[in-house]
Amino acid sequence: MGHTKQERLLEIFFRSLRGEGISVHKLANEYGVSTKSISRDINDLKAFLAEHRELVGNTELEYSSAKKCYYLYMDEFLTNKEMFALIEVIIGARAFSKGELLNLTNKLKRFTTATDRPMLNDLIRKELCHYAEIKHECASVQETLWKLASCITAKKEISIEYYRADRALRIHRIRPASVMFTDYYFYLIAFNTEGDTDKPLYFRVDRIKYITEHRKQFTIADAPEFDEGLLRKRSLFMWPGKLRTIRFEFTGTAIQAVLDKLPTAKVIERNGRTYTVEADIYGDGIKMWLLSQGHRIKVTAPKDFVEEIKKEVESMAKAYE
């Protein structure tokens, strides 16, 4: 079947978008035209890209003398190294079902160059094969996320059917405020429509079985001012609880790992290999992390928090009697 010049130009352009090397001789043989015709096509594409920078940005067809092909370079496109890093993060997060993960990675891989795609496939092949997804209660994490995002933007009150940690199914009518990702899970941050409407509530998105959108909308005045960035810094594991400043001594070998884990943490004193660290923490999830450090961490303030940790340690010790 013959191709018109316009069809050929579009095909060449979309092939370059997919990272394919544009070889003049190869395309001339494929389309049954002269090399001069293909060269003119390439020059037409280069001229279009140069004349429409306000539309396409910094996009060029550049010739590789080593590979004897033209390649499309776009500032807005992810590079192969960026693509590899992004895919590794998505795999490591374990937030999506295996089907969703494969769909995402297959789409992303299409934007790598044809020469580097086999290398990328080989690098992630075993990780994809052994991928262990988090058990989800919802049909699709992506679909649920997008529906929540739409409700947040429209400021719609919603009701969710939600599986608690003990597997009990509960219905909550709430005002959705934000979605965040941390430690394998996406979370919905929301506020009650009645009672204590200023206290943020956390719901794991993958445990939301069903969402009902209500006609009633809320305004900024109905929901407290919310700073997702500050919450992310102060909260671990999205456990509820009050905001407090804690202090502890760390005697491990990697103080930087502590500072990375707790974004609000700062070293206020050092005595040899003992670091005194202070951090603003929201919620009770911090207990889990502190206890996981064993003897390397000793909580020193505030007093009521020290007592909570001591009781938890004593309870753990009794389990081994």
C-alpha positions in Angstrom: 0.0 0.0 0.0 1.4 3.4 -1.0 1.9 6.3 1.3 1.4 10.0 0.6 4.1 12.4 1.6 1.9 13.6 4.5 1.3 10.1 5.8 5.0 9.3 5.5 6.0 12.5 7.4 3.6 11.7 10.2 4.8 8.1 10.4 8.4 9.2 10.6 7.6 11.7 13.3 5.7 9.3 15.5 8.4 6.7 15.0 10.9 9.2 16.3 8.6 10.0 19.2 8.8 6.3 20.2 12.6 6.6 20.3 13.3 4.9 17.0 16.4 5.9 15.1 15.5 7.4 11.7 17.8 5.9 9.1 17.6 7.6 5.6 18.6 4.4 3.7 16.4 2.1 5.8 13.3 4.2 5.4 14.0 4.8 1.7 13.9 1.0 1.2 10.9 0.5 3.4 8.8 3.2 1.7 10.1 2.5 -1.8 11.3 6.0 -2.4 14.6 7.7 -3.0 17.0 8.7 -0.2 16.6 12.3 -1.4 12.8 12.0 -0.6 13.5 10.8 2.9 16.1 13.5 3.4 13.6 16.1 2.3 11.1 14.7 4.8 13.6 15.0 7.6 14.5 18.5 6.6 10.7 19.4 6.6 10.3 18.0 10.1 13.4 19.9 11.3 12.1 23.1 9.8 8.7 22.6 11.4 10.2 22.0 14.9 12.5 25.1 14.5 9.6 27.3 13.4 7.1 26.2 16.1 9.2 26.3 19.3 6.4 28.0 21.2 4.4 24.8 20.6 7.0 22.0 20.8 9.6 23.6 23.0 13.3 22.7 22.6 12.7 19.7 20.3 15.2 18.7 17.6 16.0 15.9 15.2 19.7 15.4 15.7 22.0 13.2 13.6 24.2 10.6 15.3 27.2 9.9 13.2 28.1 6.8 15.2 24.7 5.2 14.6 24.0 6.9 11.2 20.5 7.8 12.3 18.5 10.8 13.4 17.0 10.8 16.9 14.4 13.1 18.4 15.5 15.0 21.5 13.0 16.8 23.7 13.6 18.8 26.9 10.2 17.7 28.1 10.7 14.0 27.5 12.1 11.8 30.3 15.6 10.6 29.5 16.4 6.9 29.6 18.2 7.3 32.9 15.3 9.3 34.4 12.9 6.6 33.1 14.9 3.8 34.7 15.0 5.7 38.1 11.3 6.4 37.9 10.4 2.7 37.2 12.6 1.5 40.0 10.7 3.8 42.4 7.3 2.6 41.2 8.4 -1.0 41.6 9.9 -0.4 45.1 6.7 1.4 46.2 4.6 -1.8 45.8 1.5 0.5 45.8 -0.1 -0.9 42.7 -1.5 -4.3 41.7 0.8 -6.3 39.4 -1.6 -5.6 36.5 -1.4 -1.8 37.1 2.3 -2.0 37.5 2.9 -3.9 34.2 0.6 -1.4 32.4 2.5 1.6 33.8 6.0 0.2 33.1 5.0 -0.9 29.5 3.8 2.6 28.8 6.9 4.2 30.2 9.2 1.9 28.4 7.8 3.1 25.0 9.5 6.4 25.6 12.9 4.9 25.9 15.1 4.7 22.8 14.9 1.5 20.8 18.6 0.8 21.4 18.3 1.2 25.2 14.9 -0.5 25.6 16.4 -4.1 25.7 18.8 -3.0 28.4 15.9 -1.6 30.5 13.8 -4.7 30.0 16.7 -6.9 31.2 17.3 -4.7 34.3 13.7 -4.8 35.5 12.6 -8.2 34.2 13.4 -10.2 37.4 11.9 -7.5 39.6 8.6 -7.5 37.7 8.6 -11.3 37.8 8.9 -11.4 41.6 6.8 -8.3 42.3 4.8 -8.7 45.5 1.9 -6.4 45.5 0.2 -5.1 48.7 -3.2 -6.7 49.2 -5.9 -4.2 48.1 -9.6 -4.1 49.0 -10.4 -1.7 46.1 -10.7 -2.8 42.5 -8.1 -0.3 41.3 -5.8 2.0 43.3 -5.4 4.3 40.3 -9.2 4.6 39.7 -9.8 5.2 43.4 -7.1 7.8 43.6 -8.4 9.7 40.6 -12.0 9.7 41.9 -10.8 11.0 45.3 -8.7 13.7 43.5 -11.8 14.8 41.6 -13.9 15.0 44.7 -11.1 17.0 46.5 -11.0 19.5 43.6 -14.8 19.8 43.5 -15.0 20.0 47.3 -17.7 17.4 47.4 -18.7 15.5 50.6 -18.3 11.8 50.1 -19.2 8.6 52.0 -16.7 5.7 51.9 -17.1 2.1 52.7 -13.8 1.4 54.5 -12.1 -1.8 55.8 -10.4 -1.1 59.1 -7.3 -3.0 60.2 -9.5 -5.5 62.0 -11.4 -6.2 58.7 -14.6 -4.5 60.0 -16.3 -2.6 57.3 -17.4 0.9 58.3 -19.1 3.8 56.4 -17.7 7.3 56.9 -19.2 10.6 55.7 -16.2 12.9 55.2 -14.8 16.0 53.5 -11.8 14.9 51.5 -8.8 17.2 51.8 -5.7 15.6 50.2 -4.0 12.3 49.1 -0.5 11.4 50.0 1.9 8.5 49.6 4.2 7.1 52.3 5.6 3.7 53.3 3.9 1.6 50.6 0.5 3.1 50.9 -1.6 6.0 49.5 -3.6 7.8 52.1 -6.7 10.0 52.0 -6.6 12.8 54.5 -10.1 14.0 55.3 -12.3 15.7 58.0 -15.5 14.7 59.6 -18.7 16.4 58.5 -20.0 16.4 62.1 -18.6 16.4 65.6 -14.8 17.1 65.7 -14.5 18.6 62.2 -10.9 20.0 62.8 -9.1 16.7 63.5 -7.6 15.1 60.4 -8.5 11.5 59.6 -6.3 9.1 57.7 -7.7 6.4 55.4 -5.6 3.9 53.4 -6.8 4.3 49.8 -6.4 0.6 49.1 -8.9 -0.2 51.9 -11.7 2.0 50.4 -14.2 -0.4 49.0 -16.7 2.1 47.6 -17.1 5.9 47.3 -20.4 7.7 47.2 -20.3 11.3 46.0 -22.9 13.6 47.6 -24.4 16.7 46.1 -23.5 18.8 49.1 -20.3 20.7 48.7 -18.1 22.3 51.3 -16.2 25.5 51.3 -12.8 26.5 52.6 -14.6 27.9 55.7 -16.0 24.4 56.4 -12.6 22.6 56.5 -9.5 23.7 58.4 -6.5 25.0 56.6 -4.3 22.1 55.6 -0.6 21.9 54.8 0.3 18.5 53.2 4.0 19.3 53.2 4.1 20.1 56.9 2.0 17.0 57.7 4.4 14.8 55.7 7.4 16.2 57.7 5.8 15.6 61.0 3.8 12.4 60.6 5.0 8.7 60.4 2.8 5.9 59.2 -0.3 8.2 59.1 -1.3 7.2 62.7 -3.5 9.7 64.5 -2.3 11.5 67.6 -1.2 14.9 68.9 1.6 17.0 67.8 4.6 17.0 70.2 8.3 17.7 70.3 10.2 14.6 71.3 13.9 14.1 72.3 16.0 11.0 72.2 19.6 9.8 72.3 21.0 7.9 69.4 24.1 5.7 69.7 23.9 3.9 66.3 26.4 4.3 63.4 24.2 6.1 60.9 22.9 9.4 62.3 22.1 10.6 58.7 19.6 7.7 58.3 17.8 9.0 61.4 17.7 12.6 60.0 16.5 11.2 56.6 13.7 9.3 58.3 12.5 12.2 60.4 12.5 15.4 58.3 12.0 17.7 61.3 14.8 16.1 63.3 17.9 18.0 64.2 21.0 17.2 66.3 21.1 19.5 69.3 24.0 18.0 71.1 26.8 15.4 70.5 28.9 13.6 73.1 31.3 11.2 71.4 29.1 8.7 69.5 26.0 9.7 71.3 23.7 12.2 69.5 20.8 14.0 71.1 18.1 14.5 68.6 14.9 16.6 68.7 12.0 16.4 66.3 8.4 17.6 65.9 6.2 14.5 65.4 2.5 14.2 64.7 0.7 11.0 65.7 1.7 7.8 67.5 3.4 6.0 64.5 6.8 7.3 65.7 6.6 4.7 68.5 6.9 1.8 66.0 10.0 3.3 64.5 11.7 4.2 67.8 11.1 0.7 69.2 12.5 -0.9 66.0 15.9 0.7 66.7 16.3 -1.3 69.9 19.1 -0.3 72.3 20.4 2.3 69.8 17.7 4.8 70.9 16.7 6.1 74.3 13.8 8.5 74.5 14.4 11.3 77.0 11.5 13.8 76.5 8.7 14.7 77.0 8.1 12.8 80.3 4.7 11.4 79.4 6.1 10.0 76.1 9.1 8.4 78.0 6.5 6.6 80.2 4.6 5.4 77.1 7.8 3.9 75.7 8.8 2.3 79.0 5.4 0.6 79.3 5.6 -0.6 75.7 9.1 -2.1 76.3 7.9 -3.8 79.6 4.9 -5.2 77.8 7.3 -6.6 75.1 9.5 -8.1 77.7 6.6 -9.9 79.4 5.7 -11.6 76.1 9.0 -13.5 76.3 8.6 -14.6 79.9 
